[in-house]
Amino acid sequence: MTNTQQQIGNATLLQKHKVAFLAASHISTLSVLPTLEWAAQLARREDVAVVSGFSSRMEEEVLHILLRGKCGIILMLGRQHYKVLPNVWQKPLADNRLLIISTSKQTRQSRQAAAERNAKVCDMADEVVMPCTPPEDSSLHRLYEIHRSNLKLLLTK
């Protein structure tokens, strides 16, 4: 990963209260509904920005909800920027609700780049949210342990 970060969008989103959202590839099915409800509530707020890589299935679902809302969205890519941005991102960009940060010049995201990206997501956030405790074999488990004091689990069972 390089130290150079490339940005597209509204950099003032970095000044808002930042909520990191990270979800492992495999999560408890019991955490899905609370996570979607949390995303819908957060999407209505203009005073926050949700920061994530939005690459796991649950993270993508949350992104779809947030894109329809009012909150800021900071998308951290563990790869280089897209040559053509998806159409669904055009309106949030035009509305100054989206910031896309590329943390790597790689054309494809590697596991290491994703892990480094997720660590940056947590480090820049004011709070960290996960749907549930990540499995011990998940790359997110280490971040869960590190940020435990500043972390909210949406499913606490």
C-alpha positions, 0 to 999 in steps of 0.5 A: 500500500502506498502513502498516497491517497487519492480523493474524489468528492467532498473532503469536508465530510472528514470533519463530521462525526465519523462512524466506521461500519465493518462487517465480516463476510460471514455474520450471524443471520440474527444481526441482519435485521438490526443492522439494516434498521441501524442503517436506515436510522443513520441514513436520516442524519445529516450530522454524521458520515459513515466510513467503510470499504463497503465490500462485504455483502452486509456492507454493500446492503448498508451502502444501498440504504445510505445512498438513499438517505441524507448522511455523509458517506466516506468510501475507502477503497483498498485499490485504485479508483474506478475508471468510471464511477457507478451511476448510483454514486453520481447523485450523492457526489453532486449533493456533496454527500460522498467522498471516495478515498483510494488508499492503493494504486493496485488495480484489484484489492488484495487481502492485505490491502483490504486489511490495511484499509479496514485499519485506516477506517477504524483509525479515522472514525469516532466510533466503530460499529459491527453487526456482531462479533466477527469470527476468530478466523476473520481479518476483522477479529483483530480490529474488534479486539483493538477497538473493543472499547470504542465499538458498538455491536448491533447484536449483543447476544 
